[in-house]
Amino acid sequence: MSNETAPSEFLSVIEANKRIIYKIGNAYCKNADDREDLAQEIIFQLWRSWDSFNNNIKLSTWMYRIALNVAISFYRKSQKTANTTLIGDQLITVIDENPNEQLEANLSMLQQFINELKPLDKALIILYLEEKRHQEIAEIMGISVTNVATKISRIKEQLKYKFSKIEYHG
């Protein structure tokens, strides 16, 4: 694909897949200005890489790979100046017509625990919560399917352990 002939096609792709960019931005940035900066950087890097897009992989896989790489770099740079980053409210969405205070508290705790994960583990769990197949997560992250399964299992165990400590002490 050529950058000279593809601006409208590129913009259409970004518009159709902007949820990916917003989801990653919300997961890695706590304030709106940082999210906007990150989104712009992701779009810029997608544009720079547009010529290298290969139709042999899914477009969403390619976009996630670039967006997560940009977000992790952005996160690491921002960690030098700030101690915490909050996950956006849109990472975990539950539609329930009968809101339950305990469920809301648990979701809030889950978001906090996910926020405490290492950047690559956070990326894995974001993709898992997006209901991506292990194969697609492996392609996005550049690791084996077996490694994806192992890491997700370990992350789930970490999260369960953190919840059990709260329930035991709470």
Rosetta constraint file for C-alpha pairs under 8 A:
AtomPair CA 1 CA 5 HARMONIC 7.80 0.50
AtomPair CA 1 CA 6 HARMONIC 6.90 0.50
AtomPair CA 1 CA 50 HARMONIC 6.84 0.50
AtomPair CA 1 CA 51 HARMONIC 4.87 0.50
AtomPair CA 1 CA 52 HARMONIC 7.43 0.50
AtomPair CA 1 CA 53 HARMONIC 7.31 0.50
AtomPair CA 2 CA 6 HARMONIC 5.88 0.50
AtomPair CA 2 CA 50 HARMONIC 7.61 0.50
AtomPair CA 2 CA 51 HARMONIC 5.51 0.50
AtomPair CA 3 CA 7 HARMONIC 6.54 0.50
AtomPair CA 3 CA 47 HARMONIC 7.83 0.50
AtomPair CA 3 CA 50 HARMONIC 6.95 0.50
AtomPair CA 3 CA 51 HARMONIC 6.38 0.50
AtomPair CA 6 CA 10 HARMONIC 5.86 0.50
AtomPair CA 7 CA 11 HARMONIC 6.08 0.50
AtomPair CA 8 CA 12 HARMONIC 6.12 0.50
AtomPair CA 9 CA 13 HARMONIC 6.26 0.50
AtomPair CA 10 CA 14 HARMONIC 6.24 0.50
AtomPair CA 10 CA 47 HARMONIC 7.45 0.50
AtomPair CA 10 CA 50 HARMONIC 7.71 0.50
AtomPair CA 11 CA 15 HARMONIC 6.07 0.50
AtomPair CA 12 CA 16 HARMONIC 6.06 0.50
AtomPair CA 13 CA 17 HARMONIC 6.08 0.50
AtomPair CA 14 CA 18 HARMONIC 5.44 0.50
AtomPair CA 14 CA 43 HARMONIC 7.68 0.50
AtomPair CA 17 CA 21 HARMONIC 7.41 0.50
AtomPair CA 17 CA 60 HARMONIC 7.53 0.50
AtomPair CA 18 CA 22 HARMONIC 6.26 0.50
AtomPair CA 19 CA 23 HARMONIC 5.88 0.50
AtomPair CA 20 CA 24 HARMONIC 6.27 0.50
AtomPair CA 20 CA 60 HARMONIC 7.97 0.50
AtomPair CA 20 CA 63 HARMONIC 7.63 0.50
AtomPair CA 20 CA 64 HARMONIC 6.84 0.50
AtomPair CA 20 CA 67 HARMONIC 7.94 0.50
AtomPair CA 21 CA 25 HARMONIC 6.07 0.50
AtomPair CA 21 CA 39 HARMONIC 6.06 0.50
AtomPair CA 21 CA 42 HARMONIC 7.16 0.50
AtomPair CA 21 CA 67 HARMONIC 6.67 0.50
AtomPair CA 22 CA 26 HARMONIC 5.98 0.50
AtomPair CA 22 CA 35 HARMONIC 7.95 0.50
AtomPair CA 22 CA 39 HARMONIC 7.02 0.50
AtomPair CA 23 CA 27 HARMONIC 6.25 0.50
AtomPair CA 23 CA 90 HARMONIC 6.98 0.50
AtomPair CA 23 CA 91 HARMONIC 6.52 0.50
AtomPair CA 24 CA 28 HARMONIC 6.30 0.50
AtomPair CA 24 CA 67 HARMONIC 6.96 0.50
AtomPair CA 24 CA 68 HARMONIC 6.88 0.50
AtomPair CA 24 CA 71 HARMONIC 7.01 0.50
AtomPair CA 25 CA 29 HARMONIC 5.83 0.50
AtomPair CA 25 CA 35 HARMONIC 5.03 0.50
AtomPair CA 25 CA 36 HARMONIC 7.71 0.50
AtomPair CA 25 CA 38 HARMONIC 6.21 0.50
AtomPair CA 25 CA 39 HARMONIC 6.24 0.50
AtomPair CA 25 CA 71 HARMONIC 7.24 0.50
AtomPair CA 26 CA 30 HARMONIC 7.06 0.50
AtomPair CA 26 CA 35 HARMONIC 6.52 0.50
AtomPair CA 26 CA 87 HARMONIC 5.97 0.50
AtomPair CA 26 CA 88 HARMONIC 4.33 0.50
AtomPair CA 26 CA 89 HARMONIC 7.43 0.50
AtomPair CA 26 CA 90 HARMONIC 6.88 0.50
AtomPair CA 26 CA 91 HARMONIC 7.08 0.50
AtomPair CA 27 CA 86 HARMONIC 7.19 0.50
AtomPair CA 27 CA 87 HARMONIC 4.40 0.50
AtomPair CA 27 CA 88 HARMONIC 5.37 0.50
AtomPair CA 27 CA 91 HARMONIC 6.46 0.50
AtomPair CA 27 CA 115 HARMONIC 7.92 0.50
AtomPair CA 27 CA 126 HARMONIC 7.89 0.50
AtomPair CA 28 CA 35 HARMONIC 7.80 0.50
AtomPair CA 28 CA 71 HARMONIC 6.51 0.50
AtomPair CA 28 CA 72 HARMONIC 7.77 0.50
AtomPair CA 28 CA 75 HARMONIC 6.32 0.50
AtomPair CA 28 CA 85 HARMONIC 6.59 0.50
AtomPair CA 28 CA 86 HARMONIC 7.06 0.50
AtomPair CA 28 CA 87 HARMONIC 6.22 0.50
AtomPair CA 28 CA 88 HARMONIC 7.82 0.50
AtomPair CA 29 CA 34 HARMONIC 5.85 0.50
AtomPair CA 29 CA 35 HARMONIC 5.39 0.50
AtomPair CA 29 CA 38 HARMONIC 7.97 0.50
AtomPair CA 29 CA 75 HARMONIC 7.59 0.50
AtomPair CA 29 CA 85 HARMONIC 5.95 0.50
AtomPair CA 29 CA 86 HARMONIC 6.42 0.50
AtomPair CA 29 CA 87 HARMONIC 6.85 0.50
AtomPair CA 29 CA 88 HARMONIC 7.38 0.50
AtomPair CA 30 CA 34 HARMONIC 7.20 0.50
AtomPair CA 30 CA 35 HARMONIC 7.34 0.50
AtomPair CA 30 CA 85 HARMONIC 5.43 0.50
AtomPair CA 30 CA 86 HARMONIC 4.79 0.50
AtomPair CA 30 CA 87 HARMONIC 6.50 0.50
AtomPair CA 30 CA 88 HARMONIC 6.65 0.50
AtomPair CA 31 CA 35 HARMONIC 6.30 0.50
AtomPair CA 32 CA 36 HARMONIC 6.09 0.50
AtomPair CA 33 CA 37 HARMONIC 6.19 0.50
AtomPair CA 34 CA 38 HARMONIC 6.03 0.50
AtomPair CA 35 CA 39 HARMONIC 6.03 0.50
AtomPair CA 36 CA 40 HARMONIC 6.18 0.50
AtomPair CA 37 CA 41 HARMONIC 6.19 0.50
AtomPair CA 38 CA 42 HARMONIC 6.08 0.50
AtomPair CA 38 CA 70 HARMONIC 7.76 0.50
AtomPair CA 38 CA 71 HARMONIC 6.80 0.50
AtomPair CA 38 CA 74 HARMONIC 7.11 0.50
AtomPair CA 39 CA 43 HARMONIC 6.16 0.50
AtomPair CA 40 CA 44 HARMONIC 6.04 0.50
AtomPair CA 41 CA 45 HARMONIC 6.11 0.50
AtomPair CA 41 CA 70 HARMONIC 7.25 0.50
AtomPair CA 42 CA 46 HARMONIC 6.07 0.50
AtomPair CA 42 CA 66 HARMONIC 7.16 0.50
AtomPair CA 42 CA 67 HARMONIC 5.41 0.50
AtomPair CA 42 CA 70 HARMONIC 6.10 0.50
AtomPair CA 42 CA 71 HARMONIC 7.66 0.50
AtomPair CA 43 CA 47 HARMONIC 6.13 0.50
AtomPair CA 44 CA 48 HARMONIC 6.20 0.50
AtomPair CA 45 CA 49 HARMONIC 6.11 0.50
AtomPair CA 45 CA 66 HARMONIC 7.18 0.50
AtomPair CA 45 CA 70 HARMONIC 7.75 0.50
AtomPair CA 46 CA 50 HARMONIC 5.84 0.50
AtomPair CA 46 CA 63 HARMONIC 7.08 0.50
AtomPair CA 46 CA 66 HARMONIC 6.72 0.50
AtomPair CA 46 CA 67 HARMONIC 7.86 0.50
AtomPair CA 49 CA 53 HARMONIC 6.61 0.50
AtomPair CA 53 CA 62 HARMONIC 7.38 0.50
AtomPair CA 55 CA 59 HARMONIC 7.43 0.50
AtomPair CA 57 CA 61 HARMONIC 6.82 0.50
AtomPair CA 57 CA 62 HARMONIC 6.94 0.50
AtomPair CA 58 CA 62 HARMONIC 6.44 0.50
AtomPair CA 59 CA 63 HARMONIC 6.16 0.50
AtomPair CA 60 CA 64 HARMONIC 5.98 0.50
AtomPair CA 61 CA 65 HARMONIC 6.12 0.50
AtomPair CA 61 CA 136 HARMONIC 6.57 0.50
AtomPair CA 61 CA 137 HARMONIC 7.91 0.50
AtomPair CA 61 CA 139 HARMONIC 6.90 0.50
AtomPair CA 61 CA 140 HARMONIC 5.44 0.50
AtomPair CA 62 CA 66 HARMONIC 6.40 0.50
AtomPair CA 62 CA 140 HARMONIC 6.76 0.50
AtomPair CA 63 CA 67 HARMONIC 5.93 0.50
AtomPair CA 64 CA 68 HARMONIC 5.81 0.50
AtomPair CA 64 CA 140 HARMONIC 6.22 0.50
AtomPair CA 65 CA 69 HARMONIC 6.19 0.50
AtomPair CA 65 CA 139 HARMONIC 7.99 0.50
AtomPair CA 65 CA 140 HARMONIC 4.59 0.50
AtomPair CA 65 CA 141 HARMONIC 6.35 0.50
AtomPair CA 66 CA 70 HARMONIC 6.14 0.50
AtomPair CA 67 CA 71 HARMONIC 6.00 0.50
AtomPair CA 68 CA 72 HARMONIC 5.93 0.50
AtomPair CA 68 CA 123 HARMONIC 6.75 0.50
AtomPair CA 69 CA 73 HARMONIC 6.26 0.50
AtomPair CA 70 CA 74 HARMONIC 6.02 0.50
AtomPair CA 71 CA 75 HARMONIC 5.86 0.50
AtomPair CA 72 CA 76 HARMONIC 6.11 0.50
AtomPair CA 72 CA 119 HARMONIC 6.12 0.50
AtomPair CA 72 CA 120 HARMONIC 7.49 0.50
AtomPair CA 73 CA 77 HARMONIC 6.25 0.50
AtomPair CA 74 CA 78 HARMONIC 6.15 0.50
AtomPair CA 75 CA 79 HARMONIC 6.04 0.50
AtomPair CA 75 CA 119 HARMONIC 7.72 0.50
AtomPair CA 76 CA 80 HARMONIC 6.83 0.50
AtomPair CA 77 CA 81 HARMONIC 7.50 0.50
AtomPair CA 78 CA 82 HARMONIC 6.04 0.50
AtomPair CA 79 CA 83 HARMONIC 5.90 0.50
AtomPair CA 79 CA 84 HARMONIC 7.26 0.50
AtomPair CA 85 CA 115 HARMONIC 6.96 0.50
AtomPair CA 86 CA 112 HARMONIC 7.34 0.50
AtomPair CA 86 CA 115 HARMONIC 6.10 0.50
AtomPair CA 87 CA 91 HARMONIC 6.95 0.50
AtomPair CA 87 CA 111 HARMONIC 6.31 0.50
AtomPair CA 87 CA 112 HARMONIC 7.28 0.50
AtomPair CA 87 CA 114 HARMONIC 7.80 0.50
AtomPair CA 87 CA 115 HARMONIC 5.83 0.50
AtomPair CA 89 CA 93 HARMONIC 7.75 0.50
AtomPair CA 91 CA 111 HARMONIC 7.76 0.50
AtomPair CA 91 CA 126 HARMONIC 7.35 0.50
AtomPair CA 91 CA 129 HARMONIC 7.98 0.50
AtomPair CA 92 CA 107 HARMONIC 7.36 0.50
AtomPair CA 92 CA 111 HARMONIC 7.50 0.50
AtomPair CA 92 CA 129 HARMONIC 7.54 0.50
AtomPair CA 99 CA 103 HARMONIC 7.67 0.50
AtomPair CA 99 CA 104 HARMONIC 7.62 0.50
AtomPair CA 100 CA 104 HARMONIC 6.26 0.50
AtomPair CA 101 CA 105 HARMONIC 6.10 0.50
AtomPair CA 102 CA 106 HARMONIC 6.06 0.50
AtomPair CA 103 CA 107 HARMONIC 6.13 0.50
AtomPair CA 104 CA 108 HARMONIC 6.15 0.50
AtomPair CA 105 CA 109 HARMONIC 6.21 0.50
AtomPair CA 106 CA 110 HARMONIC 6.03 0.50
AtomPair CA 107 CA 111 HARMONIC 6.17 0.50
AtomPair CA 108 CA 112 HARMONIC 6.30 0.50
AtomPair CA 109 CA 113 HARMONIC 6.11 0.50
AtomPair CA 110 CA 114 HARMONIC 6.07 0.50
AtomPair CA 110 CA 159 HARMONIC 7.45 0.50
AtomPair CA 111 CA 115 HARMONIC 6.11 0.50
AtomPair CA 112 CA 116 HARMONIC 6.53 0.50
AtomPair CA 113 CA 117 HARMONIC 6.86 0.50
AtomPair CA 113 CA 159 HARMONIC 6.68 0.50
AtomPair CA 113 CA 162 HARMONIC 7.53 0.50
AtomPair CA 114 CA 122 HARMONIC 6.22 0.50
AtomPair CA 114 CA 125 HARMONIC 7.79 0.50
AtomPair CA 114 CA 159 HARMONIC 7.75 0.50
AtomPair CA 115 CA 122 HARMONIC 7.05 0.50
AtomPair CA 117 CA 121 HARMONIC 5.92 0.50
AtomPair CA 117 CA 122 HARMONIC 5.55 0.50
AtomPair CA 118 CA 122 HARMONIC 6.05 0.50
AtomPair CA 119 CA 123 HARMONIC 6.23 0.50
AtomPair CA 120 CA 124 HARMONIC 6.28 0.50
AtomPair CA 121 CA 125 HARMONIC 6.23 0.50
AtomPair CA 121 CA 151 HARMONIC 7.59 0.50
AtomPair CA 121 CA 155 HARMONIC 7.21 0.50
AtomPair CA 122 CA 126 HARMONIC 6.09 0.50
AtomPair CA 123 CA 127 HARMONIC 6.35 0.50
AtomPair CA 124 CA 128 HARMONIC 6.17 0.50
AtomPair CA 124 CA 137 HARMONIC 7.20 0.50
AtomPair CA 124 CA 141 HARMONIC 7.75 0.50
AtomPair CA 124 CA 148 HARMONIC 7.71 0.50
AtomPair CA 124 CA 152 HARMONIC 7.07 0.50
AtomPair CA 125 CA 129 HARMONIC 5.98 0.50
AtomPair CA 125 CA 152 HARMONIC 6.83 0.50
AtomPair CA 125 CA 155 HARMONIC 7.65 0.50
AtomPair CA 126 CA 130 HARMONIC 6.18 0.50
AtomPair CA 127 CA 131 HARMONIC 6.56 0.50
AtomPair CA 127 CA 132 HARMONIC 5.71 0.50
AtomPair CA 127 CA 137 HARMONIC 6.54 0.50
AtomPair CA 128 CA 132 HARMONIC 5.58 0.50
AtomPair CA 128 CA 133 HARMONIC 7.58 0.50
AtomPair CA 128 CA 134 HARMONIC 7.98 0.50
AtomPair CA 128 CA 137 HARMONIC 7.69 0.50
AtomPair CA 128 CA 152 HARMONIC 7.80 0.50
AtomPair CA 132 CA 136 HARMONIC 6.25 0.50
AtomPair CA 132 CA 137 HARMONIC 6.32 0.50
AtomPair CA 133 CA 137 HARMONIC 6.30 0.50
AtomPair CA 134 CA 138 HARMONIC 6.05 0.50
AtomPair CA 134 CA 145 HARMONIC 5.81 0.50
AtomPair CA 134 CA 148 HARMONIC 6.29 0.50
AtomPair CA 134 CA 149 HARMONIC 6.81 0.50
AtomPair CA 135 CA 139 HARMONIC 6.35 0.50
AtomPair CA 135 CA 145 HARMONIC 5.61 0.50
AtomPair CA 136 CA 140 HARMONIC 6.14 0.50
AtomPair CA 137 CA 141 HARMONIC 5.95 0.50
AtomPair CA 137 CA 145 HARMONIC 7.72 0.50
AtomPair CA 137 CA 148 HARMONIC 7.03 0.50
AtomPair CA 138 CA 142 HARMONIC 5.54 0.50
AtomPair CA 138 CA 143 HARMONIC 4.95 0.50
AtomPair CA 138 CA 144 HARMONIC 5.44 0.50
AtomPair CA 138 CA 145 HARMONIC 5.26 0.50
AtomPair CA 138 CA 147 HARMONIC 7.95 0.50
AtomPair CA 138 CA 148 HARMONIC 6.13 0.50
AtomPair CA 139 CA 143 HARMONIC 6.85 0.50
AtomPair CA 139 CA 144 HARMONIC 7.93 0.50
AtomPair CA 143 CA 147 HARMONIC 6.39 0.50
AtomPair CA 143 CA 148 HARMONIC 6.92 0.50
AtomPair CA 144 CA 148 HARMONIC 6.33 0.50
AtomPair CA 145 CA 149 HARMONIC 6.32 0.50
AtomPair CA 146 CA 150 HARMONIC 6.16 0.50
AtomPair CA 147 CA 151 HARMONIC 5.96 0.50
AtomPair CA 148 CA 152 HARMONIC 6.02 0.50
AtomPair CA 149 CA 153 HARMONIC 6.08 0.50
AtomPair CA 150 CA 154 HARMONIC 6.23 0.50
AtomPair CA 151 CA 155 HARMONIC 6.08 0.50
AtomPair CA 152 CA 156 HARMONIC 6.09 0.50
AtomPair CA 153 CA 157 HARMONIC 6.26 0.50
AtomPair CA 154 CA 158 HARMONIC 6.20 0.50
AtomPair CA 155 CA 159 HARMONIC 6.22 0.50
AtomPair CA 156 CA 160 HARMONIC 6.08 0.50
AtomPair CA 157 CA 161 HARMONIC 6.03 0.50
AtomPair CA 158 CA 162 HARMONIC 6.27 0.50
AtomPair CA 159 CA 163 HARMONIC 6.28 0.50
AtomPair CA 160 CA 164 HARMONIC 6.09 0.50
AtomPair CA 161 CA 165 HARMONIC 6.27 0.50
AtomPair CA 162 CA 166 HARMONIC 6.55 0.50
AtomPair CA 163 CA 167 HARMONIC 6.24 0.50
AtomPair CA 164 CA 168 HARMONIC 5.91 0.50
AtomPair CA 165 CA 169 HARMONIC 5.99 0.50
AtomPair CA 166 CA 170 HARMONIC 5.30 0.50
